Amino acid sequence: MSHSPNNETTPLRFWRKDQIVHLTDVPVSRTLLQTIREDLKCTGTKEGCGEGDCGACTVVIAEVENNELHFRAVNSCIRLAHSVNSLAVWSVEDLVAQDGSLHPVQNAMLHAHASQCGFCTPGFVMSLFAMYQNYTVKGKAIDRQLAQTELAGNLCRCTGYRPILDAAMNLSNFECPPSLEVNHPIVRQKLEALAKLTAEESRQNNSPRLDSAKNLKATKLTTNAAYLQPQSLHELLQVRQKSPLSQLVAGATDVGLWITKHFKTFDSIIDLTQVQELRRVEEYPHHIAIGAGVKVEQAFSALLKDRPQLSTFAERFAGLPIRNSATLGGNIGNGSPIGDSMPMLIALGSSVVLMQMEKGQIRHREVMLEDFYTGYRTSILKPTEVICWIKVPKPQSNEVFRAYKISKRFDDDISAVCLCINLSVSNGTITFASIGAGGVAATPSKARMTEKALTGQAFNMHSFKKAQIVLADEFKPLSDMRASAAYRKHILESLIQRFAIETLYPETSGQALHPSNEATPFWIDLANVNASSIELHTPIHP
C-alpha cells in the first residue's frame, strides 16, 4: 500500500465475511472506500461525489450497543478507515451466496426492476440491507414513508425512485439463503473480543510514552499509534493534553471532505467515538445531556421525545448515512454558519460543556452555545479542550417552538437559511423569546434584537409584523452559490410570518393536516391565506 511519507500508519482490524480482516499498514487519512476498493479489491462499492451526497459508496457497519447488534448504512467515501476498527463491515459483495443465490434485498430490487444504469444500485442495495436487518428481520413492516426517509441519502438519476421504494416495501416477500443470514450471537461475540483487544492496545499506546511527552507543540503523537481511539474520558483528555495539534474527529463527515476534496493528510488523529462516557444521552429533571460522541440520528431521537414537532427538521439533516456517522458534538465543533443543529440548539437555550486535563486534574467549564463562536469557524475552545456534552433544556408547558430549514432540495441538502423560534406564551403574552439563525452571518447566531422586540408583546400577528422588520435588519447575509443576500433577508421575513400563521392560525396554514403538529413543508402556499381575514390584534390560543 503506497502512502505519502508524512502520512503515518496504524494497524486496522474489523469483522467481515465471517472472519477478522487485519491490515497492518493503513495510513490514518485513508478512507474506508479506499480500503474496500483498493486494499480489499472489492470494487462493487462505487465512488460518485466523494462528499457523502450521492450514496453510491454506501456500506453497512454494525457494532454492539446494549448487548445488541446495531446496523447503520454509512458513506464510505468520507468515513475514515480506522473508524471501523473493531466493528463489522458489509459491502455489496457480501450479499451473494457461493452458489449464486441472492439476498432478499437484491431479489427485491430485481423483481421491482429497480436498477437501470446500475451505478447507484450497490449503494441502494446496502441501504436496503441495513433496513432489512433493522426492520424486516425483526418483523417490522416497511411502508413508503419509512422507505423514503431511510433512502433519502441515496440518489438515482434513472428510475424516479418508485421501483426502488417498491423494492423496500417488499423485502419480507423473499427468503434469505441460510449462508447469507447474519449470525447475531457469533458476530456480537467476535466484536466484543475485538473491542477488548482495541481497549487494551489503547491503554498501551497511551502509556508510558505519552506520559513522558513534554513538547506540546509537536505535530506528531508521542505514542505507538498515529490513530488513537481512547476508550474513556480520562484517556481522551490525557491524549488531548499531550497532543493539542492532532486532528480531533468524531464522525469525520467534514474532515472526510478535507481529505477527498482538498487532498489533506494527517500525521495523527484522535477519534473520540469510542469514549464510553460521550456515547450516552442522560436524562435530568430539567435538561438532557447529549454526549459529544452521540450520532446525530440518536441525538435527534432523544430530542424528539420532548419535541415531536422536530420530526421533519430532523429528517432533513443530511441523509441517513450522514446522520449515522456525524455526531452532534462534531457539528457544533465544526462551527459552520450553515450547520443545521446550532440554530435549533441556540433557540432551545442549549449550552456546551468543555473539558480538559490540567495538572493531572479534569477541569470543565460550561458556556451558552451562542457564546461559543468567535468568528467564521472559530471558537473559544482551547487547544487542549474537548467538547464533551451538549445540555438541552426540557420544554416548558407554555413553549411554542418551530424549526425551519430552507434549501434547494427538500432532502439531503445544505441550508440556505435556517431559522428556529422558541417562545413562552402566558395569558396571550410572549413572556420569553429565543431565536437561532443560520446561513445569515459568519457564525450560527442568536437574533437578540428580534427576541427583545417580541418579549412582553401580545401573542398576535401585529407583534410578529413588527418583529419581522427587526429580523430583516438584524443580519447582513452574504451572497453565495446557495442564495443571494437579498433572498436570505426575504426568507427571514417569510419564516417569521410562517411561524406566526402556523402557531396563530393552524387551521388556515394547514397544520390541522399534521396530527403530530409538525411544521408544514415549505411548499405550503402561504399566498393562498387571505390576509384580510387575519385579525391583527386578537390574542390567540396557546
N, C-alpha and C positions, 0 to 999 in steps of 0.2 A: 504494500500500500504506500503510495507516494504522498508526501505532505511537505509543506514548507518547513525550513529549518527552525523557525521560531514558533511553530505550532506544536505544542507539547502533546504527548500521547499518554494514554491511560488504558489499562485492560477494560474489557466490557463483557458482561455475561447476561444472557437473558434466555427465557424458555421459548422454544419454537419447534414445531413438528415433533413433539414428544421427546425432546432432548434439549440439553443445555448447549447454547451457542456461545463459544468462548473465543473472543477476538482479542489478541494481545497487543495490538499496536494501532489504536484508534485515536486520531487527533481530537482534542477537546472541542474543536469548532466543527467537527464533521456532523452532517445532518443524518437523521435516520433514513431518509430517502437514499442518500449516497451509500450508506451501509447496506441497505437492502439491494439496490440495483448493482452497485459496483463491487462490493465485497462478497455478498452472498449470491450475486449473479441472478437475482430474481427480478427480471425486467417487466413483469406483468404490471407492477406498480408504476404509474406514469408520472412524469413531471410536466405540469402545464404552466401555471402562472408563477410558481416559485415564491408565492407570498401567502398561501393559505386561503385563497379566494375561490378557486375553481373546484377543489376536491378531487382532482384526478389522482392525487398522491395518497388518498386515504388508506390507512391501515387501521387495525384494531389492536388495542393493548388491553391487558387485564391485570389487575392487582388485587390483593386480598385486603378487604376492608370489613371490619366487624365479622370476621370469620367467614366471609362470603367473597366469591369472585365478582368483581365489578368490571364490566366490559365497556370500553369507550372507543368510539371512532375518532381518530386524530389525523391532522395533516402532517405527513412525514417529511414534507419539503422544508418546514421550518421548525421541526421538532429535533432537538439535539439528540444524537445517537446515544450518548451516555445517560440521557434522562430515562431510558427504558432499562437501565441496569436493574436486575432482579425482578423485572416484570415479564409477562408473557406477551408475545407479538404474533399476530396473524397477518399475512398478506394474501393476495388473491390466489397465489399458487397453492395455498394450504387448503383450499376448498374443493379439491377434486380427489377422489379415491384412486388407488393404484389401478383399479380395473376400469377407470374412466367414469364411474358413477359421479353424478353431480350433487352438490349440496343443495338443499331446498331453495336457497336464495338465488342460485344460478338457474335452477329449474323454473322458478317463478318468473325470472327475467326472460327466459327462453320462451315460455308459453304465452307471455304477455307481449311478445315482440317488442321488448323494451330497449333494444340496442340497435343503432343504425351504423354510424361511423365506427363506434366502438371505443374511441379514445377515452371517454369519460366512464365507460362501463365498469372497469375494475374498481374505481372509487365508489360508484354507486353500490356495487356488489358488497364492498366492505362495510359501508354504512348500513346496508340491509342485514349483513351478518351480525353487526352489533345489535340491531333491532331484534333479530331472531333470538339472540342469546338473552336479551333483556326483557323481551315480551313473549314471543312465541313459545320458547322453552318453558316459561313459567305459566303458560296457559292464558296469557293476557291477549286480548284482541287488539289488532291494529286497524284503526279507522283512518279515513282520508286526512283528517286534521292532524293526527299524530304523525302520519307519514310525511306530510308537508313540513312539519316542524323539524322532524329528525333528518330530513333530506335537504334542508334549506342551504346547507353548506356545500352541496354538490351541484354543479352547473352542467346542463346539457344543451347543446346548440341544435339538436336534431329532432328529438322526439316530442317536444312540447310537454314532457313530463307525465302526461296522462297514463301511458302504459307502465311507466316506472312506478307510479303511485298504485296502479292496479297490482303490480307485482308485490309491492309491500303489503297490500291488504290481503294477499292470498298466500302468504308464506306457510300458513298452517295446513295448506292443502297438499303438501308434498312431504314424503317420508325422508328422513335423514339416514344415509348409509351408516351403519354402525361404526365404521372406521373413521367417519368424519365427526362423530359426536364428541363434544368436549367432556372429558372425564374430570368433573369438578374436583372431587377429593384428591386425585393424583396431582392435578395442576396446582391446587392450593398447597399441598404438601411440598412440592418442589419449589414454589415461590417463597414459602416460609423458610425453607432451608437456604435459599439464595439470599433472602433478606438478612438472615442471621450472619451469613458469611460477609455480606456487604457491611453490616454494622461493625463486625469485628475488624475488618480492614479499615473502616473509617476511624476507629479508635487508634489503630496502629499508625495510620497516616498522620493523625493529629498529635502524636506523641512518640518520642520525646523531642524530635527535631523542631516541631512547631513551637514548643515552649522555649526553646533556646534561640528562636529568631529574634533579632534585635533591630534589623533595618526595616522600618515600616514603609520606606519609600521603594522597596524592591518591587520590580514588576512581575516577579515570579514567586509562586508559593515556595516556602522553605519546607515543603513536606515531600512525602514519597509519591504524591499523586498530583496531577495538574487539574483534574476534575474532581472536586470534592463534594460529597453528599453527606453532610453532617446529619446525624440521627436525632440529636437533641438540641434544645435551645441553647444550652450551655456550650455545646460543641460549636454551634453556629456562631455565637458571639465571640468565642475564643478565636476561631478561624478568621472572622472578620476583623478582629483587633490586630491580628498579626499580618493580614493581607488586605489592607484597605483599598488597594488598587485592582484587585481581582474583580472580574465581572460577576456580579450577583444576578442570578436568574431564578425564575420560578417556572412558569410555563414556557418562557422564551419565545412567545409569539411575536414579540417585537425585535428582540435580539436576533431571532432567526432571520429577519429581513435584513439586518445589518450584514449577515453572512451571505445570503443569497443575492442581495441587490447591490451591496457595497463591497462585497468580497473581503469583509473584515475577518481577521482571525484573532484568537485569544491565546495567550500563554497560560492562563489559568482561569477557571470558572468555579464559583461556589453556587451549588444548586440547593435551595432550601426546601424543596418539595418533600423531602423525607424527614423533615423535622417534625416529630410527632405532635408537639405542643401547638404547632402552627397549622395543623391539618384539621383542627376542630372548630366547630361552631358551638359556643357556650351561651346558655340562656341565663339571664339575670332578671330580677323583678322589673327593672326599668329600661333595660337595654339588652341587645345581643352583642356578643363579641365574636367576630369572624376572623379566624387566623389568616395570616398573610399567605399561607400556602393552600388555602381552600380554593378549589376550582370555581370559576365564575358560575358554572352551571349549578353547583352545590350552594354557592353563596346566594344566588337569586332564589333558589328553592327555599332557603331559610327566610329570606325577606318576604317571600310570597305568603308565608304562613300568617303574617300580621297584616300584609298589604296585598291582597289578591288582585287589586287593580293594576299592579305592576306586570301582570302576565304578558301582555303584548309587548311592552317595553323590553322585558327580559328576553323574549324570543327573538327580538330584533338586534340583540347584542351579537354581532357577527353571525356565523353559522355554528351549529352544534360542535363540529370538530374543533373549532377555535375555543368555544366555551369549555370544552372538555380538557383543554391544555392550559389556557390562560387562568391566572389567579386574580382575585380582587386586589391583593396587595401589589401584584405586578402592574396592574392597570393604574393604580394610584402612583406607584413609584415611577412609572414611565412618564407621567405628567403631561401627556399630550393634551393640547387645548380642545381637541375633538374627542377625547375619551368619554365614553357614554356613562360610565359608572359615577364619575366625580360630581357632575351637576346634581344627579339624584341624591348622592350621599350628602352633598352640601345642603341641599334643601331639607334633608331629614335631620340636620344638626349633628352629623357624624364627626367623630374625632379619630385620630390615629395615635397608636402607642408606639413610640420609638425606643429601642433598647440598644445598649452597648455594654461591652466589658471594659471596666476601668479599674486599674489597680487590683485585679482579681475579684472585683465585685460587679454584679449586674446592676446597671443604672438604667432608669427609664424616665421618660417624660411623655406627656400627652398634650397634643395640640389639635385645635379645630382644623378640619380639613382645608377650609378656605384660607387658613393662615400658613399652611404647609408650603405653598408655592411662592417663589420669589420672582419668577420670570419664566420665559419660554423654556420648558423642560428643565427648570432649575428649582431647587427647594432648599429648605433649611436642614435637610438630612446631612449629618456629618459623615466623613469618610468611613468611620468605624461603626456607625449606627445602622440598624436594620429596622424596617417597618415590620412590626410583629402582629399587631391586632388592629382591626377596624371596629370601633364601637358605634352601634347604630341605636338611637333611642327607639323605644317601642311607641306605637301611636297612642295619642290621647283620644278620648271618646268624641271630642269635637273637632278632630282633624279632618281637613278636606285636602286631599293630595292627588296630584296628577303628574305624570312624566311623559314628555313628548320628544320624539326624535324625528327630524326631517332629513331625508336623504333621497338620492335619485332613484334608488331601488328600495322596495319595501324590505326585502330580505338581504342579509349578507352584504351590507354596505356601510360606509363610514358616514357619520353625521355631517351635514352642512350646518345645522343648528340643533342644539339640544336645550330644552327648557323644562325645568321641574319646579312646580309651585306647591308649597305646603302652607296651608292656613289653619288657624284655630278660630272657630266661629262660636260665639256665645250670644244668645238672645239677639240675633240679627246683626251683631257687630264683629268685625275682624279684630280679634284680640292679639293675634300673633301672625307674622308673615315671614317665611323663609323661602328664598328663591335662588336656585342654582342655574347657571347658564354655561353652555359650552359652544365653541365654534365662533365666538364673537369677541374674543380677547386673546392675549398671549397665554393665558392660563385658564383653567376652569375657574369660574368666578361666582361670587355672591352678588346679587343685584340689591345692594344695600339701599340705594335711593328709592327703588321701587317698593322695597319692603316698608320703608318709612312712610311712603305715600299711601300704602294700604292699611297699615296698622292704625287701629282706632276708628276706621271708617265703617260705614254701613256696608253690609254684605249685599251689594246690589250692583246693577250694571253701571250706574253712574260712577261709582268708585273705581270700577275697572276701566272705564273710559279715561279717567284722569291718570290712572296708573299706566295705561297704555302709552300715553305721551311721555311719561317719565322714563319708562323702559326703553323706548325708542332712542332716547337721548343719552342713556346711561353708558352705552358701549359704542366703541368706534371700530367695528369689524373691518377686516381686510378683504380684498377680492382675491380669489384663487381659482383653481380649476373646478372646485366643487360648487362655488357660489360667489356672486358679486357682493360687495359690501352693502349695496342698496337692497339686494334681495334678502340678505340676512336681517337687516333692520326691519324690512317689511314682514318677514316671518316672525320676528319677535312680537311685533304688534298683533299679527294674526293669532299667534298662540295664546296670548293673554286674553284675546277676545274669545278664542275657542274654549279656554278654561272657564271663562265666565258663562258662556252659553251651556256648556256641558254640566256645570255644577248648579247653575241657577235654574235652567230650563231643560232638564234631562229629557223630557218627553219631546221637546222640539228638536234637540240636537241628535236624536237617535239613540240616546243612552238606554232608553227603555228596551231596545233590541238586545241589550247585553245583560243577561241575568247576573253576571259576575261584576257588573258595574265597571268594566274596563273602559279605558279611554277609547273612543271610537277611532278607527283608522283615519288618516288624514284625507282620504279621498271622499269622506262625507262632505257634501256640497253645502257649506255654510251660507252660500249665496241664496239658497232656497229659503233661508229663515227670513220671515217677514219682520224687518226691523221695526216697523210701525207698531207691531203687536207687543213689543217688549216694553214693559213699564219700567222706566229707569230708576224710579225711587222706591219701588216696592221691595222691602226685605223679603228674602225667600227662605224656604225651609232649610235647615242644616243639611 
